Amino acid sequence: MGNNDGDSGLAKMSVLVTGGGSGIGLGIATALAAAGGHITICGRNEEKLSAAAAGIEADNPSGTVVTVVADVTAEDDVVRAVAKASERTGRLDGVVACAGGNETVGPVTQLDVDAWRRTVDLNVTGTMLTIKHSARALVDAGGGSIVTISSIASSNTHRWFGAYGPSKAGVDHLTRLAADELGASNVRVNCIRPGLTRTDLVALITDGGPVLDDYMANTPIARVGEVTDIAALAKFLLGPESSWITGQVINVDGGQMLRRGPDFRSMFEPMFGADALRGVVAP
């Protein structure tokens, strides 16, 4: 990514990216480093973080990357991550709350409660803790930008996808709530809802098959998203060009939100059976 007016506004900014060791988080961290930012990536896997940081720095000498092992569901870890991100310049300018995931799939009548709770804890509580502690630093610095990462599973139902969509809907509302509260301190909070985006996590879908075909049939711009598509909007929302934008939840999905969510029947019917997908529980 070459330098342009948007990039120059991000140069030397200190930004924390949670979940920055892989997937969309890594793509965003890479883009911010290319723009000359001072990036801190955090996640639970030290080896993955170190490899990610080495890759980013090798390709983007104008930016800096540091890592901190942190679980966003553990409040003390989040406090540490925010402090680490503020060390390089003495302040924090932006945050991308990207850490998330899903531990439960299947019919709603058969969901595992413990897996549901872990998913909600990671996606909703983890985002809340990230906002809670990063917002304190941003307020102290006179303002800044927080970008949360949701999912098209929030705006369009994804049948048999467990806690993921409901928990991401929580992220959407939390974003708007935080934006409403923090605007008085010049802290902006916006949310990105990615559609099907090419990462290792969804390779089973993007490699091809009936689920991918259904995604494409319901996507006006019928292609798989790339992490660069998400990173481009994150850069804009973190930078000075979006200084009067807050409380927005923006789909980056090729227009799929205009139609419907994917049909996972071909994937889940062999696992659970046709009757289970309509709520039948065997005696």
PEURGI-V236418 format. One record per residue. N is the residue number from 0. PHI is phi in whole degrees, -180 to 180 (NA if undefined). NEAR is the number of other C-alpha atoms within 8 Angstrom. Layout:
BEGIN
n=N phi=PHI near=NEAR
n=N phi=PHI near=NEAR
END
This chain:
BEGIN
n=0 phi=NA near=5
n=1 phi=-81 near=6
n=2 phi=-74 near=8
n=3 phi=-142 near=6
n=4 phi=-60 near=6
n=5 phi=-66 near=12
n=6 phi=-64 near=11
n=7 phi=-62 near=10
n=8 phi=-71 near=8
n=9 phi=-98 near=15
n=10 phi=-60 near=11
n=11 phi=70 near=8
n=12 phi=-73 near=11
n=13 phi=-96 near=16
n=14 phi=-131 near=14
n=15 phi=-98 near=15
n=16 phi=-120 near=16
n=17 phi=-80 near=13
n=18 phi=65 near=14
n=19 phi=-85 near=19
n=20 phi=-85 near=15
n=21 phi=-162 near=10
n=22 phi=58 near=11
n=23 phi=-63 near=12
n=24 phi=-59 near=15
n=25 phi=-64 near=12
n=26 phi=-62 near=13
n=27 phi=-68 near=17
n=28 phi=-60 near=13
n=29 phi=-63 near=10
n=30 phi=-65 near=13
n=31 phi=-69 near=14
n=32 phi=-66 near=17
n=33 phi=-62 near=14
n=34 phi=-84 near=15
n=35 phi=93 near=16
n=36 phi=-80 near=16
n=37 phi=-100 near=15
n=38 phi=-109 near=16
n=39 phi=-115 near=14
n=40 phi=-109 near=17
n=41 phi=-131 near=16
n=42 phi=-176 near=16
n=43 phi=-91 near=7
n=44 phi=-111 near=8
n=45 phi=-63 near=9
n=46 phi=-63 near=6
n=47 phi=-65 near=9
n=48 phi=-63 near=16
n=49 phi=-63 near=9
n=50 phi=-65 near=9
n=51 phi=-64 near=12
n=52 phi=-63 near=13
n=53 phi=-62 near=8
n=54 phi=-66 near=8
n=55 phi=-63 near=12
n=56 phi=-66 near=12
n=57 phi=-63 near=7
n=58 phi=-96 near=7
n=59 phi=-136 near=11
n=60 phi=-67 near=8
n=61 phi=-77 near=9
n=62 phi=-108 near=16
n=63 phi=-125 near=11
n=64 phi=-135 near=12
n=65 phi=-126 near=8
n=66 phi=-121 near=10
n=67 phi=-147 near=12
n=68 phi=-75 near=12
n=69 phi=-156 near=12
n=70 phi=-104 near=9
n=71 phi=-67 near=15
n=72 phi=-86 near=10
n=73 phi=-105 near=9
n=74 phi=-60 near=8
n=75 phi=-61 near=6
n=76 phi=-64 near=11
n=77 phi=-66 near=15
n=78 phi=-57 near=9
n=79 phi=-64 near=9
n=80 phi=-64 near=13
n=81 phi=-64 near=13
n=82 phi=-62 near=8
n=83 phi=-63 near=10
n=84 phi=-67 near=14
n=85 phi=-89 near=11
n=86 phi=-66 near=8
n=87 phi=-60 near=9
n=88 phi=-117 near=7
n=89 phi=85 near=6
n=90 phi=-156 near=12
n=91 phi=-116 near=17
n=92 phi=-108 near=12
n=93 phi=-160 near=14
n=94 phi=-143 near=12
n=95 phi=-119 near=14
n=96 phi=-91 near=14
n=97 phi=-108 near=12
n=98 phi=-60 near=14
n=99 phi=-176 near=9
n=100 phi=170 near=8
n=101 phi=-151 near=9
n=102 phi=-115 near=9
n=103 phi=-141 near=13
n=104 phi=-132 near=10
n=105 phi=126 near=12
n=106 phi=-60 near=14
n=107 phi=-61 near=8
n=108 phi=-76 near=7
n=109 phi=-128 near=7
n=110 phi=-67 near=12
n=111 phi=-80 near=7
n=112 phi=-66 near=6
n=113 phi=-65 near=6
n=114 phi=-66 near=10
n=115 phi=-58 near=13
n=116 phi=-62 near=8
n=117 phi=-65 near=9
n=118 phi=-67 near=16
n=119 phi=-63 near=12
n=120 phi=-62 near=10
n=121 phi=-66 near=14
n=122 phi=-77 near=14
n=123 phi=-91 near=12
n=124 phi=-65 near=10
n=125 phi=-61 near=14
n=126 phi=-68 near=14
n=127 phi=-60 near=9
n=128 phi=-65 near=12
n=129 phi=-63 near=11
n=130 phi=-66 near=11
n=131 phi=-53 near=8
n=132 phi=-90 near=11
n=133 phi=-72 near=11
n=134 phi=-63 near=11
n=135 phi=-59 near=8
n=136 phi=-69 near=11
n=137 phi=-68 near=16
n=138 phi=-61 near=12
n=139 phi=-61 near=7
n=140 phi=-84 near=10
n=141 phi=96 near=8
n=142 phi=138 near=12
n=143 phi=161 near=14
n=144 phi=-135 near=15
n=145 phi=-117 near=15
n=146 phi=-120 near=15
n=147 phi=-100 near=14
n=148 phi=-117 near=12
n=149 phi=-107 near=13
n=150 phi=-169 near=13
n=151 phi=-61 near=15
n=152 phi=-66 near=12
n=153 phi=-81 near=14
n=154 phi=-86 near=8
n=155 phi=-128 near=9
n=156 phi=-62 near=9
n=157 phi=-116 near=11
n=158 phi=-57 near=9
n=159 phi=69 near=11
n=160 phi=-104 near=11
n=161 phi=64 near=15
n=162 phi=-80 near=13
n=163 phi=-62 near=13
n=164 phi=-62 near=14
n=165 phi=-58 near=10
n=166 phi=-71 near=13
n=167 phi=-70 near=14
n=168 phi=-63 near=11
n=169 phi=-63 near=9
n=170 phi=-62 near=14
n=171 phi=-57 near=12
n=172 phi=-69 near=8
n=173 phi=-59 near=9
n=174 phi=-60 near=15
n=175 phi=-66 near=12
n=176 phi=-62 near=9
n=177 phi=-63 near=11
n=178 phi=-62 near=14
n=179 phi=-65 near=8
n=180 phi=-75 near=7
n=181 phi=-94 near=12
n=182 phi=-57 near=10
n=183 phi=-64 near=6
n=184 phi=-107 near=8
n=185 phi=63 near=10
n=186 phi=-106 near=15
n=187 phi=-97 near=15
n=188 phi=-135 near=16
n=189 phi=-133 near=17
n=190 phi=-130 near=14
n=191 phi=-110 near=16
n=192 phi=-109 near=14
n=193 phi=-69 near=13
n=194 phi=-86 near=12
n=195 phi=-64 near=9
n=196 phi=-121 near=10
n=197 phi=-68 near=11
n=198 phi=-141 near=9
n=199 phi=-59 near=6
n=200 phi=-63 near=6
n=201 phi=-116 near=9
n=202 phi=-59 near=9
n=203 phi=-59 near=7
n=204 phi=-88 near=9
n=205 phi=-70 near=9
n=206 phi=-71 near=7
n=207 phi=120 near=9
n=208 phi=129 near=7
n=209 phi=-64 near=7
n=210 phi=-68 near=13
n=211 phi=-63 near=11
n=212 phi=-59 near=9
n=213 phi=-68 near=10
n=214 phi=-55 near=13
n=215 phi=-64 near=11
n=216 phi=-66 near=8
n=217 phi=-111 near=12
n=218 phi=-124 near=13
n=219 phi=-53 near=9
n=220 phi=-95 near=6
n=221 phi=-82 near=9
n=222 phi=-149 near=7
n=223 phi=-77 near=9
n=224 phi=-71 near=11
n=225 phi=-114 near=8
n=226 phi=-61 near=13
n=227 phi=-66 near=9
n=228 phi=-65 near=9
n=229 phi=-75 near=13
n=230 phi=-62 near=12
n=231 phi=-62 near=10
n=232 phi=-72 near=9
n=233 phi=-59 near=12
n=234 phi=-58 near=13
n=235 phi=-62 near=11
n=236 phi=-71 near=13
n=237 phi=-84 near=14
n=238 phi=-89 near=12
n=239 phi=-70 near=10
n=240 phi=-70 near=7
n=241 phi=-109 near=9
n=242 phi=-67 near=7
n=243 phi=-116 near=4
n=244 phi=-119 near=9
n=245 phi=-154 near=9
n=246 phi=75 near=14
n=247 phi=-96 near=10
n=248 phi=-120 near=10
n=249 phi=-116 near=7
n=250 phi=-76 near=12
n=251 phi=-121 near=11
n=252 phi=-151 near=13
n=253 phi=68 near=11
n=254 phi=92 near=11
n=255 phi=-63 near=13
n=256 phi=-63 near=11
n=257 phi=-77 near=5
n=258 phi=-117 near=8
n=259 phi=-144 near=9
n=260 phi=-71 near=13
n=261 phi=-73 near=10
n=262 phi=-98 near=10
n=263 phi=-93 near=10
n=264 phi=-56 near=6
n=265 phi=-65 near=9
n=266 phi=-88 near=8
n=267 phi=-95 near=12
n=268 phi=-63 near=10
n=269 phi=-65 near=8
n=270 phi=-80 near=6
n=271 phi=-115 near=9
n=272 phi=97 near=9
n=273 phi=-63 near=8
n=274 phi=-65 near=8
n=275 phi=-62 near=10
n=276 phi=-67 near=13
n=277 phi=-105 near=7
n=278 phi=102 near=9
n=279 phi=-73 near=8
n=280 phi=-113 near=8
n=281 phi=-63 near=3
n=282 phi=-67 near=2
END
